[in-house]
């Protein structure tokens, strides 16, 4: 059974093609969480 996104094996560097990928993912996730928390906080008033 093949997945929709064809993942390569661990020997290949699919998810680590760019050195800043991990930092970008961390910052983007953090910004997303902050925006969701602000949305809930403003809608609760």
Kinemage of the C-alpha trace (Angstrom):
@kinemage 1
@onewidth
@group {chain A} dominant
@subgroup {mainchain}
@vectorlist {calphas} color= white
{ca unk a 1} P 0.000 0.000 0.000
{ca unk a 2} L 1.481 3.313 -1.046
{ca unk a 3} L 0.924 6.516 0.859
{ca unk a 4} L -0.317 9.695 -0.796
{ca unk a 5} L 2.988 11.364 -0.043
{ca unk a 6} L 5.756 9.051 -1.173
{ca unk a 7} L 8.144 9.131 1.758
{ca unk a 8} L 11.716 8.147 1.159
{ca unk a 9} L 13.640 5.835 3.416
{ca unk a 10} L 15.623 7.101 6.394
{ca unk a 11} L 18.856 6.835 4.429
{ca unk a 12} L 17.728 9.598 2.108
{ca unk a 13} L 17.666 13.185 3.286
{ca unk a 14} L 14.099 14.055 2.290
{ca unk a 15} L 13.074 16.157 5.284
{ca unk a 16} L 16.501 17.708 5.859
{ca unk a 17} L 17.186 19.270 2.511
{ca unk a 18} L 17.572 22.743 3.955
{ca unk a 19} L 19.421 23.502 7.197
{ca unk a 20} L 16.811 26.041 8.332
{ca unk a 21} L 13.851 23.710 7.782
{ca unk a 22} L 13.666 22.682 11.441
{ca unk a 23} L 13.868 26.254 12.719
{ca unk a 24} L 11.287 27.463 10.198
{ca unk a 25} L 8.892 24.681 11.181
{ca unk a 26} L 9.334 25.491 14.867
{ca unk a 27} L 8.743 29.235 14.368
{ca unk a 28} L 5.770 28.691 12.045
{ca unk a 29} L 4.165 26.288 14.507
{ca unk a 30} L 4.716 28.667 17.396
{ca unk a 31} L 3.214 31.597 15.479
{ca unk a 32} L 0.216 29.453 14.540
{ca unk a 33} L -0.387 28.486 18.179
{ca unk a 34} L -0.144 32.131 19.277
{ca unk a 35} L -2.655 33.191 16.632
{ca unk a 36} L -5.118 30.466 17.644
{ca unk a 37} L -4.811 31.409 21.331
{ca unk a 38} L -5.379 35.084 20.500
{ca unk a 39} L -8.415 34.202 18.409
{ca unk a 40} L -9.950 32.236 21.282
{ca unk a 41} L -9.069 34.935 23.809
{ca unk a 42} L -10.647 37.707 21.734
{ca unk a 43} L -13.771 35.686 20.944
{ca unk a 44} L -14.316 34.863 24.631
{ca unk a 45} L -14.905 38.496 25.555
